Structures are given as C-alpha cells and as structure tokens.
Amino acid sequence: MLDNLPRGTICIEDIEIGMTRYLRKVVTDEDIEMFAQISTDRNPVHLDDDYARDTIFEGRIAHGMLTAGLISAVIGEQLPGHGTVYLGQSLKFLAPVRPGDMVYAEVKVTDIEFSKRRVKMDCHCAVDGKKVLVGEATVLAPSRKFD
C-alpha cells in the first residue's frame, strides 16, 4: 500500500475542514479470494472466470465492499486514524474494480462538530482517475481530552 502520510491518530482538536488522506492499493486475486472467505460472499462473478465472462462485466470483479474497505482503512489508520469509531457510511458504486486494478481511496473532511467529536467526510475510490465508488462517512474522532 502507498499512503500519503504515516499511520496513527489525528485528534479532533487538530482536524480541519479540507484535510485529506489517501492510500493506493492493487487489488489482487488473493485479496478477492480472502474477502470471499471472510465475508462468505462466494458469488461466482468474483471467483469464476468462465461464469464472469458471461455477465455484464465480461470478467471477474472485486467485491464492492472490498473496495469500500479501503475507505475504512484510510479512516481507521490515517484520518482521524487509530481510536476512530464509525457512525455511518453511504456508498454508491459507479464502476467495477477488477483484479490487478490500482485503487486510489481518499477521504476529505467536509464538516466537524467539535462538541460531539463528529467528523463528516466525502469519500471516493478511483481506478485510473475514474471514480468507481463515492460516498460520505460520519465518524467519532478521538480526543486528547477523553482518550
């Protein structure tokens, strides 16, 4: 994985509107197989080349939630990072991710409610500059006062 900043924690007191963090990751066959095993989603569009060739995707694709998990990785490791609690996430899938694709996952702070430690972020994933997933996350950020 290629991250833009080190992993750790950014406390609510230090978060600002417009802050962004991202990572890049190549989605591999092994990632897809492990996700299928962990999630128990063994839909053949993800695992079977012959089956997937005859679908609208004309080939295997990664699970959408595997791609969405990269957003979770940015939030849980970088912004706000360790100690963050997910409160909500909306997702819209725009295009498939295929084995071998380099996925760019980014979050951007759009609103902060300091009194409740809530942070809203726009989220997206892209492949070759084309957005494949968009959404919004709401999280409870860690605080130096309480954590």
C-alpha positions as CSV (number, residue, x, y, z in Angstrom):
1,M,0.0,0.0,0.0
2,L,1.1,3.5,-0.8
3,D,-0.1,6.1,1.8
4,N,0.4,9.8,1.7
5,L,1.0,10.1,5.5
6,P,2.1,7.9,8.4
7,R,-0.5,5.8,10.2
8,G,-1.6,6.9,13.7
9,T,-4.1,9.3,15.2
10,I,-5.2,12.9,14.4
11,C,-7.3,14.0,17.4
12,I,-10.5,16.1,16.9
13,E,-8.7,19.1,18.2
14,D,-6.3,19.0,15.2
15,I,-8.7,18.1,12.4
16,E,-9.6,20.9,9.9
17,I,-12.1,21.2,7.1
18,G,-10.5,20.2,3.8
19,M,-7.9,17.8,5.3
20,T,-7.5,14.8,3.0
21,R,-5.7,11.4,3.3
22,Y,-5.5,8.6,0.8
23,L,-4.0,5.2,0.0
24,R,-3.3,3.3,-3.1
25,K,-3.6,-0.5,-3.4
26,V,-3.5,-3.0,-6.2
27,V,-6.5,-5.4,-5.7
28,T,-5.2,-8.9,-6.2
29,D,-6.8,-12.3,-6.8
30,E,-5.6,-13.3,-3.3
31,D,-7.4,-10.2,-1.9
32,I,-10.7,-11.2,-3.6
33,E,-10.4,-14.9,-2.5
34,M,-9.7,-13.9,1.1
35,F,-12.6,-11.4,1.1
36,A,-14.9,-14.1,-0.2
37,Q,-13.7,-16.5,2.5
38,I,-14.1,-13.9,5.3
39,S,-17.4,-12.5,4.1
40,T,-18.8,-15.8,2.9
41,D,-19.8,-14.0,-0.3
42,R,-18.8,-16.5,-2.9
43,N,-20.7,-15.0,-5.8
44,P,-19.1,-16.5,-8.9
45,V,-18.8,-13.1,-10.6
46,H,-15.9,-12.6,-8.2
47,L,-14.3,-16.0,-8.3
48,D,-15.1,-17.9,-11.6
49,D,-13.6,-16.6,-14.8
50,D,-15.9,-18.6,-17.1
51,Y,-19.0,-17.6,-15.2
52,A,-18.0,-13.9,-15.0
53,R,-17.2,-13.7,-18.8
54,D,-20.9,-14.2,-19.5
55,T,-22.0,-11.3,-17.2
56,I,-22.5,-7.6,-17.9
57,F,-19.0,-7.1,-16.5
58,E,-17.4,-9.5,-19.1
59,G,-14.9,-10.7,-16.5
60,R,-14.3,-11.1,-12.8
61,I,-14.7,-8.1,-10.5
62,A,-13.8,-7.4,-6.9
63,H,-16.5,-7.3,-4.2
64,G,-17.8,-3.8,-3.9
65,M,-17.3,-4.0,-0.1
66,L,-13.7,-4.9,-0.6
67,T,-13.2,-1.6,-2.4
68,A,-15.2,0.2,0.3
69,G,-12.9,-1.4,2.9
70,L,-10.1,0.8,1.5
71,I,-12.1,3.8,2.7
72,S,-12.3,2.2,6.1
73,A,-8.5,1.7,6.0
74,V,-7.9,5.4,5.4
75,I,-10.3,6.4,8.1
76,G,-9.0,3.9,10.7
77,E,-5.3,4.3,10.0
78,Q,-4.9,7.9,8.9
79,L,-7.8,10.4,9.3
80,P,-8.8,10.5,12.0
81,G,-6.9,7.2,12.5
82,H,-6.5,4.9,15.5
83,G,-9.3,5.2,18.0
84,T,-11.9,6.4,15.4
85,V,-15.4,4.9,15.6
86,Y,-17.5,4.6,12.5
87,L,-21.0,6.1,12.9
88,G,-22.2,5.8,9.3
89,Q,-21.2,5.4,5.7
90,S,-23.1,5.9,2.5
91,L,-21.8,4.3,-0.7
92,K,-22.6,4.5,-4.4
93,F,-20.8,2.1,-6.7
94,L,-20.2,3.6,-10.1
95,A,-17.9,1.1,-11.9
96,P,-16.3,-2.3,-11.2
97,V,-12.9,-2.9,-9.8
98,R,-11.0,-5.8,-11.5
99,P,-8.2,-8.0,-10.3
100,G,-4.9,-6.1,-10.9
101,D,-6.5,-2.6,-10.7
102,M,-4.7,0.0,-8.6
103,V,-7.4,1.6,-6.4
104,Y,-6.9,5.1,-5.1
105,A,-9.0,5.6,-1.9
106,E,-9.4,9.2,-0.5
107,V,-11.3,10.9,2.3
108,K,-11.8,14.6,2.8
109,V,-13.1,16.4,5.9
110,T,-16.3,18.4,5.0
111,D,-17.8,19.1,8.4
112,I,-16.7,19.0,12.0
113,E,-18.9,19.1,15.1
114,F,-16.3,19.6,17.8
115,S,-18.7,19.3,20.8
116,K,-19.8,15.8,19.7
117,R,-16.4,14.8,18.2
118,R,-18.2,14.1,14.9
119,V,-16.5,14.4,11.6
120,K,-18.1,14.1,8.2
121,M,-16.0,13.2,5.2
122,D,-16.5,12.8,1.5
123,C,-15.1,9.5,0.3
124,H,-14.2,8.1,-3.1
125,C,-12.3,5.4,-4.8
126,A,-10.9,5.7,-8.3
127,V,-9.1,3.5,-10.8
128,D,-7.0,5.2,-13.5
129,G,-8.6,8.6,-12.5
130,K,-12.2,7.3,-12.9
131,K,-14.3,7.2,-9.8
132,V,-15.6,3.7,-9.0
133,L,-17.2,4.5,-5.6
134,V,-18.4,7.7,-3.9
135,G,-19.9,8.2,-0.5
136,E,-19.9,10.0,2.8
137,A,-18.7,8.9,6.2
138,T,-19.5,10.1,9.7
139,V,-17.1,9.1,12.4
140,L,-16.5,9.8,16.1
141,A,-12.9,11.1,16.3
142,P,-10.6,10.5,19.2
143,S,-9.8,13.4,21.5
144,R,-6.8,14.2,23.7
145,K,-9.3,15.1,26.5
146,F,-11.1,11.8,26.6
147,D,-8.9,9.1,25.1
